[in-house]
Amino acid sequence: MLFRITHRTRYRYAGTASESFMEARLTPTSDERQDRRSHKLLTTPACNLHVYTDYFGNTVETFSIIQRHRELLLESVSEVATHPIDPPSVALEVSVSEARQIFRSERLKLFEYIIASPAIPLSAEVNVLANRFFKPGDPIGTSLLRLNAWIKESFRYEPGTTRIDTPVATALRQRTGVCQDFAQIMIAVLRSAEIPARYVTGYIETETQRKASEAQKAPKLIGASESHAWVEVYLPGGFWWPLDPTNNCIAGERHVKVANGRDYRDSTPTTGVFKGTHTEQLEVAVVMQRI
């Protein structure tokens, strides 16, 4: 599938900002699952962009605006082609206990994705779930899909019930949240089970973004109108398998990956600071169209 994605972010200030310094992780990745055909980031006021690749392999665009301004507009426009890729069947058939032995042998390479991270602590509660879903003799693929399905069945997708910094324990207790919460709960359980997992941000083609003629051709998907979050699980042999607990599906052609990391803090679309005022309003809108 080929998509054109427009992501607009507008910061409206209560007064006049004298300076702004920002980082944007809005560039879709290019890998075996997707091909980034083009990408452009425009800012208003206009400024020069500097690009680097961070520790997790994400493309980061940085910029500073050193003139007075009352609002800041970012417009990211990308074209991406997505491709379906299945994991090796043999990797899914490895038992949980055998997989753990393999992961332990690669612990140095996978260290960041096995231990607790700043936004995803491990707890006795998630350890109980890890023991429930990952029995030593069960195939790892079956166990992963069972956990993915349980999150969809046990939690209610309800925007506004959590914030970006809501702890995993709170979302787990109240059984409501959004895609970020469900992804981080799943990662907490996986890491507690000694299974490497990383957090992914990107875009998803939701039902409201599809043409009426396409509505009956694929399952309805739920996701935020700004961006979406899911999980990539490391399988024996080195394949990162993308799973979307919000929709109980394997992330496929209707998912476009932008960034990944240990948790949401490593892959937030925009972060920054400004001087002289405070934010009065933040507006984010994403349009994802097939072309």
TIGUVO-765603 format. One record per residue: z, y negated, x negated of N, C-alpha, C in turn; residue number from 0. Coordinates in steps of 0.02 Angstrom, whole numbers, plus 32768, in hexadecimal, padded with zeros to 4 digits. Layout:
<pts>
{pt {Z Y X} {Z Y X} {Z Y X} NUM},
...
</pts>
This chain:
<pts>
{pt {8000 803B 7FD6} {8000 8000 8000} {8000 7FC2 7FD4} 0},
{pt {7FE1 7F8D 7FED} {7FDD 7F4E 7FC8} {8000 7F18 7FF1} 1},
{pt {802F 7EF5 7FD2} {8056 7EC2 7FF5} {8051 7E7F 7FD2} 2},
{pt {8052 7E4A 7FFB} {805E 7E07 7FE1} {80A3 7DF2 7FFA} 3},
{pt {80CE 7DDE 7FCB} {8113 7DCE 7FDB} {8122 7D86 7FC8} 4},
{pt {8138 7D5F 7FF8} {814C 7D1A 7FEC} {8197 7D14 7FF9} 5},
{pt {81BB 7CFF 7FC6} {8204 7CF9 7FC9} {8216 7CB0 7FBC} 6},
{pt {8230 7C8E 7FEF} {8243 7C48 7FE9} {828F 7C40 7FEB} 7},
{pt {82A9 7C1A 7FBC} {82F0 7C0A 7FB9} {82F8 7BBF 7FB5} 8},
{pt {831F 7BA3 7FE3} {8329 7B5A 7FE4} {8374 7B4B 7FE1} 9},
{pt {8388 7B24 7FAF} {83CC 7B0B 7FA9} {83CC 7AC2 7FC0} 10},
{pt {83F2 7AB3 7FF4} {83FB 7A6E 800A} {8441 7A58 7FF5} 11},
{pt {8444 7A1F 7FD3} {8483 7A07 7FB8} {84A3 79D3 7FE6} 12},
{pt {84E6 79D1 7FE5} {850A 79A0 800D} {84FE 7959 7FF4} 13},
{pt {84F1 7953 7FB3} {84E3 7912 7F94} {84A8 7919 7F66} 14},
{pt {84AC 78F9 7F2D} {8476 78FB 7EFB} {848D 7923 7EBF} 15},
{pt {8467 7957 7EAD} {8475 797D 7E70} {8455 795A 7E35} 16},
{pt {847A 7954 7DFF} {845E 7934 7DC3} {8439 7966 7D97} 17},
{pt {844F 79A5 7D98} {842E 79D9 7D71} {8436 7A1C 7D95} 18},
{pt {8405 7A4A 7D8A} {8409 7A8E 7DA4} {83F3 7ABE 7D6D} 19},
{pt {8416 7AF5 7D66} {8404 7B29 7D36} {8402 7B6B 7D5C} 20},
{pt {83CA 7B8E 7D5B} {83C1 7BC8 7D86} {83A3 7C03 7D61} 21},
{pt {83B2 7C40 7D7A} {8391 7C7D 7D66} {8376 7C9E 7DA5} 22},
{pt {8338 7CB6 7DA2} {831A 7CD7 7DDC} {8301 7D1D 7DC8} 23},
{pt {8317 7D4F 7DEE} {82FD 7D93 7DE7} {82D5 7DA1 7E26} 24},
{pt {8297 7D89 7E25} {826B 7D8D 7E5F} {8228 7DAD 7E4E} 25},
{pt {8221 7DC6 7E11} {81E1 7DE4 7DFB} {81E2 7E2F 7E08} 26},
{pt {81B8 7E49 7E35} {81B6 7E91 7E41} {81A7 7EB8 7E00} 27},
{pt {81C3 7EF2 7DFB} {81B8 7F1B 7DBF} {8173 7F3B 7DC1} 28},
{pt {815C 7F52 7D88} {8120 7F7C 7D82} {8136 7FBD 7D63} 29},
{pt {812E 7FF4 7D87} {8141 8035 7D6E} {8116 806A 7D90} 30},
{pt {812B 80AA 7D8D} {8102 80DF 7DA9} {80FD 80DC 7DF5} 31},
{pt {812B 80B8 7E16} {812A 80B4 7E5F} {8106 8077 7E7A} 32},
{pt {80FF 8044 7E50} {80DF 8007 7E69} {80BD 7FE1 7E30} 33},
{pt {808A 7FBC 7E43} {8062 7F96 7E14} {8064 7F4D 7E29} 34},
{pt {8082 7F22 7E00} {8084 7EDB 7E0F} {8041 7EBC 7DFD} 35},
{pt {801C 7EA6 7E2F} {7FDA 7E89 7E23} {7FDF 7E3F 7E0D} 36},
{pt {800F 7E1B 7E2A} {8017 7DD5 7E18} {805C 7DBD 7E2C} 37},
{pt {8072 7D87 7E0C} {80B2 7D69 7E1E} {80B2 7D21 7E07} 38},
{pt {80CD 7CF5 7E31} {80D3 7CAE 7E1F} {8112 7C92 7E3E} 39},
{pt {8138 7C6C 7E18} {8173 7C4A 7E31} {8168 7BFF 7E2A} 40},
{pt {816E 7BDC 7E62} {8167 7B93 7E63} {81AA 7B74 7E76} 41},
{pt {81BA 7B3C 7E58} {81F8 7B19 7E68} {81E8 7AD1 7E7D} 42},
{pt {8211 7AB8 7EAA} {820E 7A72 7EBE} {8255 7A56 7EBC} 43},
{pt {8262 7A25 7E8F} {8236 7A04 7E60} {8217 7A35 7E2D} 44},
{pt {81DC 7A23 7E14} {81B9 7A4E 7DE4} {81DD 7A4C 7DA0} 45},
{pt {81D8 7A85 7D7D} {81F7 7A89 7D3A} {81D5 7AC1 7D14} 46},
{pt {81E5 7AC7 7CD4} {81CC 7AFD 7CAA} {81F7 7B3B 7CB2} 47},
{pt {81D6 7B75 7CB2} {81F9 7BB4 7CB8} {81FB 7BD8 7C75} 48},
{pt {8232 7BFA 7C68} {8238 7C24 7C2D} {8247 7C6B 7C44} 49},
{pt {8225 7C9C 7C26} {8229 7CE0 7C3E} {8246 7D0D 7C08} 50},
{pt {8274 7D3A 7C1C} {828D 7D6C 7BEE} {829C 7DAC 7C14} 51},
{pt {82A5 7DE3 7BF1} {82B7 7E24 7C0F} {8301 7E31 7C00} 52},
{pt {8328 7E3D 7C34} {8370 7E46 7C2A} {8380 7E8E 7C13} 53},
{pt {83C0 7E9C 7C0A} {83D7 7EDC 7BF0} {83C0 7F17 7C1B} 54},
{pt {83BA 7F0D 7C5D} {83A8 7F43 7C8A} {835C 7F48 7C96} 55},
{pt {8335 7F20 7C72} {82ED 7F23 7C77} {82D0 7EF6 7CAD} 56},
{pt {82F8 7ECB 7CCB} {82E0 7E9E 7CFF} {82BF 7E60 7CE1} 57},
{pt {828A 7E48 7D00} {826B 7E0A 7CEC} {8293 7DD0 7D09} 58},
{pt {82A8 7DA2 7CDE} {82D1 7D69 7CF3} {82AC 7D28 7CE2} 59},
{pt {82A6 7CFD 7D14} {8289 7CBB 7D09} {82C1 7C87 7D0C} 60},
{pt {82C7 7C60 7CD7} {82FC 7C2D 7CD4} {82DD 7BE8 7CD2} 61},
{pt {8302 7BB7 7CEB} {82E9 7B73 7CEA} {8323 7B43 7CF3} 62},
{pt {8317 7B05 7CDF} {8348 7AD0 7CE9} {8324 7A93 7D05} 63},
{pt {8345 7A71 7D33} {832B 7A33 7D50} {835C 79FC 7D3D} 64},
{pt {8345 79CD 7D17} {8372 799A 7CFA} {8365 7955 7D19} 65},
{pt {834A 7955 7D55} {8342 7917 7D7A} {836B 791C 7DBB} 66},
{pt {837B 78E3 7DD8} {83A2 78E3 7E15} {8378 7900 7E4F} 67},
{pt {8398 7929 7E78} {8375 7947 7EB0} {83A7 795A 7EE7} 68},
{pt {8390 7956 7F25} {83BB 7965 7F5E} {83B0 79AC 7F78} 69},
{pt {837A 79CC 7F63} {836F 7A11 7F76} {8344 7A33 7F41} 70},
{pt {8347 7A76 7F40} {8321 7A9E 7F11} {82FE 7AD5 7F37} 71},
{pt {82BD 7ADA 7F2F} {8295 7B0D 7F51} {8275 7B3B 7F1D} 72},
{pt {827F 7B7D 7F26} {825E 7BB0 7EFD} {822F 7BD7 7F2A} 73},
{pt {81F1 7BDF 7F14} {81C1 7C08 7F3A} {81A1 7C3B 7F0B} 74},
{pt {81B2 7C7A 7F17} {8197 7CB2 7EF0} {8161 7CD5 7F19} 75},
{pt {8126 7CDD 7EFD} {80EE 7CFE 7F1F} {80D5 7D37 7EF2} 76},
{pt {80D5 7D74 7F0D} {80C2 7DAE 7EE6} {8093 7DDA 7F0E} 77},
{pt {8068 7DFE 7EEA} {8040 7E33 7F08} {804F 7E74 7EE4} 78},
{pt {805F 7EA8 7F0B} {8076 7EE7 7EEF} {8055 7F21 7F14} 79},
{pt {803C 7F51 7EEE} {8022 7F90 7F0B} {8056 7FC6 7F00} 80},
{pt {8067 7FEB 7F34} {8099 8021 7F2F} {8078 8065 7F35} 81},
{pt {8097 8097 7F15} {807B 80DB 7F13} {80B2 810E 7F21} 82},
{pt {80A3 8141 7F47} {80D6 8176 7F53} {80DA 81A5 7F17} 83},
{pt {8117 81B1 7F00} {8122 81E0 7EC9} {815E 820B 7EDA} 84},
{pt {8155 824D 7ED8} {818B 827B 7EE8} {81AF 8291 7EA8} 85},
{pt {81EF 829E 7EAD} {8214 82B7 7E72} {8201 82FF 7E63} 86},
{pt {8208 8316 7E26} {81FB 835D 7E17} {8229 838A 7E41} 87},
{pt {820C 83BA 7E63} {8234 83E5 7E8F} {826A 840B 7E68} 88},
{pt {825B 841C 7E29} {828B 8441 7E01} {82CA 8417 7DF4} 89},
{pt {82C2 83D5 7DEF} {82FC 83AA 7DE4} {832B 83A9 7E20} 90},
{pt {830E 83AE 7E5C} {8337 83AD 7E99} {835B 83EF 7EA4} 91},
{pt {8342 8424 7E85} {8360 8466 7E8F} {8399 8476 7E5F} 92},
{pt {83A2 844D 7E2D} {83D9 8458 7DFD} {841B 8451 7E21} 93},
{pt {844B 847C 7E13} {848C 8478 7E34} {84B2 843B 7E1C} 94},
{pt {84E1 8426 7E44} {850A 83EC 7E33} {852E 83F6 7DF1} 95},
{pt {854A 8431 7DE6} {856F 843E 7DA8} {8541 843D 7D6B} 96},
{pt {8505 8459 7D71} {84D5 8458 7D3A} {84BE 8411 7D2D} 97},
{pt {84B3 83EA 7D62} {849E 83A5 7D5A} {84D3 837D 7D34} 98},
{pt {8511 8387 7D45} {8547 8363 7D23} {8548 8373 7CD8} 99},
{pt {853B 83B1 7CC6} {8539 83C3 7C7F} {8500 839D 7C5C} 100},
{pt {84C7 8398 7C7D} {848F 8374 7C61} {84A0 832A 7C59} 101},
{pt {84BF 830D 7C8C} {84D0 82C6 7C89} {8504 82B8 7C52} 102},
{pt {8532 82E6 7C48} {8564 82DC 7C13} {8543 82DC 7BCF} 103},
{pt {850E 8303 7BC7} {84EB 8305 7B87} {84C4 82C4 7B7A} 104},
{pt {84B7 829D 7BB0} {8493 825E 7BAB} {84C1 8223 7BBA} 105},
{pt {8500 822D 7BB3} {8531 81FB 7BC9} {8527 81B7 7BA8} 106},
{pt {8516 81B6 7B68} {850E 8176 7B46} {84D5 814D 7B65} 107},
{pt {849D 816E 7B75} {8464 814C 7B93} {8472 8135 7BDA} 108},
{pt {849B 815B 7BFE} {84A7 814E 7C45} {84EA 812D 7C52} 109},
{pt {850C 8118 7C1E} {8552 8103 7C23} {855E 80CF 7C5A} 110},
{pt {8534 809A 7C5D} {853F 8064 7C8D} {8539 807B 7CD6} 111},
{pt {8515 80B3 7CE0} {8509 80C9 7D24} {8536 8102 7D3A} 112},
{pt {8566 8114 7D10} {8595 814A 7D20} {85DB 812E 7D2C} 113},
{pt {85ED 80FA 7D07} {8631 80DF 7D0D} {8634 80A9 7D43} 114},
{pt {8671 8094 7D54} {867A 805D 7D82} {865B 801D 7D65} 115},
{pt {8645 7FF1 7D91} {8629 7FB1 7D7C} {8650 7F79 7D9F} 116},
{pt {8643 7F3A 7D8D} {866B 7F03 7DA9} {8670 7F03 7DF6} 117},
{pt {863A 7F11 7E18} {863A 7F0F 7E62} {8640 7F54 7E82} 118},
{pt {8641 7F89 7E59} {8646 7FCD 7E75} {867D 7FF3 7E50} 119},
{pt {86BC 7FE7 7E64} {86F3 800E 7E47} {86F4 8054 7E65} 120},
{pt {8712 8082 7E41} {871B 80C6 7E5A} {8763 80CE 7E73} 121},
{pt {876B 80F5 7EA7} {87AD 80FB 7EC7} {87B8 8143 7EDF} 122},
{pt {87F5 8150 7EF3} {8806 8192 7F0E} {87DD 81A0 7F4E} 123},
{pt {87D0 816C 7F75} {87AB 8175 7FB3} {8764 818B 7FA7} 124},
{pt {8743 816C 7F76} {86FE 8180 7F68} {86FC 81C4 7F44} 125},
{pt {8731 81D4 7F20} {8733 8215 7EFF} {8737 824D 7F32} 126},
{pt {875B 8242 7F69} {875D 8273 7F9F} {8717 827F 7FBB} 127},
{pt {86F1 824A 7FC4} {86AD 8251 7FDD} {8681 8274 7FAA} 128},
{pt {868B 8265 7F69} {8664 8286 7F35} {866F 82D2 7F36} 129},
{pt {86AD 82E6 7F3E} {86BC 832E 7F42} {86A1 834E 7F81} 130},
{pt {869E 8327 7FB6} {8685 8341 7FF6} {8639 834D 7FF4} 131},
{pt {8614 8320 7FD6} {85CB 8324 7FD8} {85AC 8348 7F9C} 132},
{pt {85D1 834F 7F66} {85B3 836C 7F2A} {85DB 83A8 7F13} 133},
{pt {85CD 83E1 7F33} {85EB 8421 7F20} {85C8 843C 7EE3} 134},
{pt {85EC 8459 7EB3} {85CE 846E 7E73} {8590 849A 7E7A} 135},
{pt {858F 84C8 7EAA} {8557 84F7 7EAF} {851D 84DF 7ED9} 136},
{pt {8523 84A6 7EFB} {84EE 848E 7F27} {84B6 846D 7EFF} 137},
{pt {8477 8471 7F17} {8441 844D 7EF6} {844D 8402 7EF9} 138},
{pt {843F 83DF 7EC3} {844D 8398 7EC2} {8422 8371 7EF3} 139},
{pt {83E4 8386 7EFD} {83B8 8363 7F2C} {83D2 8366 7F73} 140},
{pt {83E7 83A1 7F89} {8403 83A9 7FCC} {8442 837F 7FD4} 141},
{pt {846D 837E 7FA2} {84AB 8358 7FA4} {849E 830D 7FAA} 142},
{pt {846D 82F5 7F85} {845C 82AE 7F87} {8443 8299 7FCC} 143},
{pt {8418 82C1 7FE8} {83FD 82B1 802A} {8434 82B5 8060} 144},
{pt {8463 82E1 8057} {849A 82E7 8086} {84C5 82A7 8085} 145},
{pt {84D4 828E 8049} {84FA 824F 8043} {84D3 8215 8060} 146},
{pt {8493 8212 8051} {8468 81DC 806B} {846A 81DA 80B7} 147},
{pt {8466 8215 80D7} {8466 821A 811F} {84AA 8207 813C} 148},
{pt {84E0 821C 811A} {8523 820D 8133} {8531 81C3 8136} 149},
{pt {851A 819D 8105} {8525 8155 8106} {8501 8135 8141} 150},
{pt {84C4 814A 814E} {849F 812F 8187} {84C2 8140 81C9} 151},
{pt {84DB 817D 81CE} {84FB 8193 820C} {8540 8176 8217} 152},
{pt {8563 8167 81E0} {85AA 8154 81E5} {85B7 8109 81E3} 153},
{pt {8585 80E2 81CF} {858F 809A 81C9} {855F 8075 81F7} 154},
{pt {8576 803C 820F} {854D 8013 823C} {8531 7FD7 8215} 155},
{pt {84EF 7FCE 8219} {84CF 7F95 81F9} {84DC 7F57 8225} 156},
{pt {8502 7F28 820A} {8516 7EEE 8231} {851C 7EB1 8204} 157},
{pt {84E7 7E89 81FE} {84EB 7E4D 81D4} {8524 7E1F 81EA} 158},
{pt {8545 7E01 81B9} {857B 7DD2 81C8} {85C0 7DF1 81C4} 159},
{pt {85C4 7E33 81C1} {8606 7E54 81BE} {8620 7E58 8176} 160},
{pt {85F4 7E4E 8145} {8608 7E4E 80FF} {85E7 7E13 80DC} 161},
{pt {8600 7E03 80A0} {85E3 7DCF 8076} {85C8 7DEF 8036} 162},
{pt {85A8 7DC8 800D} {858B 7DE3 7FD0} {85C0 7E01 7FA3} 163},
{pt {85FE 7DE6 7FA6} {8633 7DFE 7F7A} {8666 7E2B 7F9D} 164},
{pt {8654 7E46 7FD8} {8682 7E73 7FFB} {868D 7EB2 7FD2} 165},
{pt {86CB 7EC5 7FC5} {86D8 7F01 7F9D} {86BE 7F41 7FBE} 166},
{pt {86AE 7F72 7F96} {8697 7FB2 7FB0} {86CC 7FD0 7FDE} 167},
{pt {870B 7FCA 7FCB} {8741 7FE8 7FF3} {8744 7FCA 8039} 168},
{pt {8736 7F89 803F} {8737 7F69 8081} {86FE 7F82 80AC} 169},
{pt {86C2 7F84 8091} {8689 7F9D 80B7} {8692 7FE6 80CA} 170},
{pt {86B0 800C 809E} {86BC 8053 80AC} {86EE 805C 80E4} 171},
{pt {8720 8031 80E6} {8754 8036 8119} {873C 801F 815D} 172},
{pt {8715 7FE8 8160} {8701 7FCD 81A1} {86C2 7FED 81BD} 173},
{pt {869F 8014 8194} {8664 803A 81AA} {862C 800E 81C6} 174},
{pt {8629 7FCF 81AF} {85F1 7FA3 81C0} {85DC 7F7D 8182} 175},
{pt {85A0 7F62 8183} {8589 7F3B 814A} {853E 7F35 814B} 176},
{pt {8522 7F27 8111} {84D9 7F20 8109} {84C3 7F4C 80CF} 177},
{pt {8483 7F46 80BE} {8466 7F73 808C} {848B 7F71 8049} 178},
{pt {84A2 7F36 8034} {84C7 7F31 7FF5} {8506 7F5C 7FF7} 179},
{pt {852A 7F59 802E} {8568 7F80 8034} {855A 7FCB 8032} 180},
{pt {8526 7FE0 8057} {8518 8028 805B} {8500 8043 8017} 181},
{pt {84D8 801B 7FF4} {84C1 8030 7FB2} {84FB 8036 7F82} 182},
{pt {852A 8006 7F84} {8561 8009 7F54} {8594 803F 7F66} 183},
{pt {859D 804E 7FA6} {85C7 8087 7FB9} {85A9 80C7 7F9F} 184},
{pt {8568 80CF 7FA7} {8547 810C 7F90} {854D 8113 7F44} 185},
{pt {8544 80DC 7F20} {854A 80DE 7ED7} {8591 80F0 7EC2} 186},
{pt {85C3 80D5 7EE5} {8609 80E5 7ED4} {8616 812F 7EDB} 187},
{pt {85FC 814E 7F11} {8606 8196 7F1B} {85E2 81BD 7EE5} 188},
{pt {85A4 81A9 7ED5} {857D 81CD 7EA3} {859E 81CA 7E5E} 189},
{pt {85B4 818F 7E4A} {85D4 8189 7E08} {8615 81B0 7E06} 190},
{pt {8639 81B1 7E3E} {8677 81D8 7E40} {8668 8222 7E39} 191},
{pt {862A 8237 7E4E} {8615 827C 7E48} {85F3 828A 7E05} 192},
{pt {85F5 8258 7DD7} {85D7 825E 7D94} {858B 8261 7D97} 193},
{pt {856E 8240 7DC8} {8525 823D 7DD0} {850F 81F5 7DC3} 194},
{pt {84E4 81E9 7D92} {84CF 81A4 7D82} {84A7 8185 7DBC} 195},
{pt {84B7 8146 7DCB} {8495 8123 7E01} {8494 80D9 7DF1} 196},
{pt {845D 80B8 7E05} {8458 8070 7DFB} {8444 804C 7E3B} 197},
{pt {8455 800D 7E3E} {844A 7FE2 7E78} {8405 7FC1 7E72} 198},
{pt {83E0 7FBF 7EA9} {839C 7FA4 7EA9} {8396 7F6D 7EDE} 199},
{pt {8376 7F36 7ECC} {8365 7F03 7EFD} {8319 7EFE 7F01} 200},
{pt {8302 7EEA 7F3B} {82BB 7EE3 7F46} {82AC 7ECF 7F8D} 201},
{pt {8273 7EE5 7FA5} {825C 7ED4 7FE8} {824A 7F13 800E} 202},
{pt {824F 7F0E 8050} {823D 7F46 807B} {8214 7F2B 80B6} 203},
{pt {81E1 7F51 80C8} {81B8 7F3E 8101} {81DC 7F55 8141} 204},
{pt {81FD 7F26 8162} {8222 7F36 819F} {81F4 7F36 81DB} 205},
{pt {820E 7F4C 8213} {81E6 7F51 8250} {81C9 7F0E 8266} 206},
{pt {81EF 7ED9 825D} {81D8 7E97 8272} {819F 7E7C 8247} 207},
{pt {8195 7E9B 820C} {8160 7E83 81DF} {811F 7EAA 81E6} 208},
{pt {811F 7EDB 8214} {80E4 7F05 821A} {80BA 7EF2 8256} 209},
{pt {807A 7F00 8251} {804C 7EF3 8288} {8059 7F26 82C1} 210},
{pt {804A 7F11 82FE} {8054 7F3D 8337} {802E 7F7E 8330} 211},
{pt {7FF2 7F7B 8312} {7FC8 7FB7 830B} {7FE6 7FE9 82DA} 212},
{pt {8016 7FD3 82B0} {8034 7FFF 827F} {8078 8019 8295} 213},
{pt {8090 8000 82CE} {80D6 800D 82E2} {80E5 8056 82EE} 214},
{pt {80B3 807E 8300} {80C0 80C4 8310} {80B2 80F3 82D6} 215},
{pt {809E 80D7 829D} {8087 8101 8266} {80BE 8116 8235} 216},
{pt {80F7 80F6 8238} {812C 8106 8208} {816F 80F5 8228} 217},
{pt {81A5 8113 8210} {81E7 8106 822C} {81FB 80BD 8225} 218},
{pt {8223 80A6 8255} {823E 8062 8252} {826F 805D 8218} 219},
{pt {826C 8027 81F2} {8299 801D 81BA} {82C2 7FDE 81C6} 220},
{pt {8301 7FE1 81B1} {8330 7FA9 81B9} {833A 7F89 8175} 221},
{pt {833C 7F47 8175} {834A 7F24 8136} {8350 7EDA 8142} 222},
{pt {836B 7EB7 8111} {8375 7E70 8117} {8333 7E4A 8112} 223},
{pt {8330 7E10 8133} {82F4 7DE8 8130} {82EE 7DC3 80ED} 224},
{pt {8325 7DC2 80C6} {8324 7DA2 8085} {830F 7DD4 804E} 225},
{pt {8335 7E09 8046} {8325 7E3C 8015} {8349 7E7C 802A} 226},
{pt {833C 7EB2 8007} {8359 7EF3 801A} {8378 7F12 7FDC} 227},
{pt {83A5 7F42 7FE8} {83C5 7F65 7FB0} {83C6 7FB0 7FBE} 228},
{pt {83BC 7FD7 7F89} {83C0 801F 7F8E} {83D9 803C 7F4C} 229},
{pt {83D3 807C 7F43} {83F1 809F 7F0A} {83BC 80C7 7EE5} 230},
{pt {83C2 80CB 7EA4} {839B 80FA 7E7C} {83CC 812A 7E5A} 231},
{pt {83BF 816B 7E64} {83EA 819F 7E48} {83C4 81C2 7E0F} 232},
{pt {83E7 81CB 7DD8} {83C9 81ED 7D9E} {83CC 8238 7DA9} 233},
{pt {8392 8259 7DA5} {838E 82A1 7DAD} {8387 82C4 7D69} 234},
{pt {839B 8302 7D64} {8390 8327 7D25} {8346 8325 7D12} 235},
{pt {8339 8313 7CD4} {82F4 830B 7CBE} {82DF 82C3 7CB8} 236},
{pt {8307 8294 7CD3} {82F9 824E 7CC7} {82D7 8228 7CFF} 237},
{pt {82CE 8246 7D3A} {82AD 8224 7D72} {82E0 81FD 7D9A} 238},
{pt {82D4 81BB 7DA4} {82FE 8192 7DCE} {82E4 8197 7E16} 239},
{pt {830D 81B5 7E42} {82F8 81C3 7E87} {8313 818C 7EB5} 240},
{pt {82E7 8165 7ED6} {82FF 812E 7F00} {8311 8145 7F47} 241},
{pt {834F 8138 7F5B} {8367 814B 7F9D} {8382 810D 7FC1} 242},
{pt {8372 8108 8001} {8385 80CE 802A} {83B7 80E4 805F} 243},
{pt {83F9 80DC 8052} {842A 80F2 8083} {842A 80CA 80C3} 244},
{pt {8413 808C 80C2} {8410 8064 80FF} {83E2 8084 8132} 245},
{pt {83AD 80A4 811A} {837B 80C1 8146} {8379 810D 8143} 246},
{pt {83A6 812C 811B} {83A5 8174 8111} {835F 818D 8100} 247},
{pt {8343 8171 80CC} {8300 8185 80B7} {82FA 8181 806C} 248},
{pt {82C5 819E 8052} {82B2 8195 800D} {828B 8154 8009} 249},
{pt {829E 8127 7FDD} {827A 80E8 7FD7} {8232 80F6 7FC1} 250},
{pt {8203 80DE 7FE9} {81BE 80F0 7FDD} {818F 80B5 7FDA} 251},
{pt {8154 80BD 7FF7} {8120 808B 7FF1} {8131 8049 8013} 252},
{pt {815F 804A 8042} {8171 800C 8064} {81AC 7FE8 8043} 253},
{pt {81C2 8001 800A} {81F5 7FE1 7FE1} {81D4 7FC4 7FA3} 254},
{pt {81E5 7F87 7F91} {81CD 7F67 7F54} {8209 7F54 7F29} 255},
{pt {820D 7F72 7EEF} {8246 7F67 7EC2} {823E 7F27 7E99} 256},
{pt {8274 7F02 7E92} {8274 7EC5 7E6A} {82A2 7ECB 7E2E} 257},
{pt {82DF 7EE3 7E38} {830F 7EE5 7E00} {8340 7F1E 7E0B} 258},
{pt {8362 7F31 7DD5} {8396 7F64 7DDA} {83CF 7F54 7DAA} 259},
{pt {8407 7F76 7DB3} {8440 7F6D 7D88} {847A 7F98 7D9D} 260},
{pt {84B5 7F89 7D83} {84F1 7FB0 7D94} {8506 7FA4 7DDC} 261},
{pt {8500 7F65 7DF3} {8512 7F52 7E37} {84ED 7F12 7E48} 262},
{pt {84FF 7EF2 7E80} {84D9 7EB8 7E97} {84DB 7E7F 7E65} 263},
{pt {850F 7E7A 7E3D} {8515 7E42 7E0F} {84DF 7E42 7DDA} 264},
{pt {84C5 7E7C 7DC9} {8491 7E81 7D95} {844B 7E71 7DB0} 265},
{pt {8443 7E6E 7DF1} {83FF 7E68 7E0C} {83FA 7E35 7E45} 266},
{pt {8429 7E06 7E48} {8426 7DD2 7E7B} {83E6 7DA9 7E74} 267},
{pt {83C1 7D9D 7EAB} {8381 7D7A 7EA6} {8385 7D36 7E84} 268},
{pt {83B7 7D0D 7E95} {83BE 7CCB 7E74} {8407 7CBD 7E66} 269},
{pt {8414 7CA3 7E2B} {8457 7C8C 7E19} {8451 7C4C 7DF1} 270},
{pt {8485 7C23 7DF2} {8481 7BE6 7DCC} {84BB 7BB8 7DD9} 271},
{pt {84B8 7B7E 7DB9} {84EA 7B4A 7DC1} {84C6 7B07 7DC7} 272},
{pt {84EA 7AD7 7DE5} {84CE 7A94 7DE8} {8508 7A62 7DE3} 273},
{pt {84F8 7A25 7DD1} {852A 79F1 7DC6} {8525 79BA 7DFA} 274},
{pt {855E 799F 7E0C} {855F 7961 7E32} {8569 7968 7E7C} 275},
{pt {856A 79A5 7E98} {8571 79AC 7EE1} {8581 79F5 7EF0} 276},
{pt {857C 7A08 7F2F} {8584 7A4E 7F42} {854E 7A60 7F74} 277},
{pt {8542 7AA2 7F7B} {850E 7ABA 7FA8} {8523 7AB0 7FF1} 278},
{pt {84F9 7A90 8018} {8507 7A87 805F} {84E6 7ABE 8088} 279},
{pt {84AC 7AD5 8071} {8488 7B09 8097} {845B 7B30 8068} 280},
{pt {845A 7B72 8072} {842E 7B9F 804D} {8401 7BC3 807F} 281},
{pt {83C0 7BBE 8076} {8391 7BDF 80A3} {8366 7C0E 807B} 282},
{pt {8360 7C4C 8092} {8336 7C7E 8071} {8309 7C9E 80A5} 283},
{pt {82CA 7CA5 8095} {829B 7CC5 80C2} {8268 7CEE 809A} 284},
{pt {8259 7D2A 80B1} {8229 7D55 8091} {81F4 7D6A 80C3} 285},
{pt {81B5 7D64 80AF} {817D 7D7D 80D7} {8159 7DB2 80AD} 286},
{pt {8155 7DEF 80C8} {8136 7E27 80A6} {80FC 7E40 80D1} 287},
{pt {80BF 7E37 80B9} {8083 7E47 80E0} {8058 7E7A 80BC} 288},
{pt {803C 7EA9 80E1} {800A 7ED7 80C5} {7FC8 7EB2 80BF} 289},
{pt {7FA6 7EBF 8087} {7F64 7E9E 807D} {7F32 7ED4 8068} 290},
</pts>
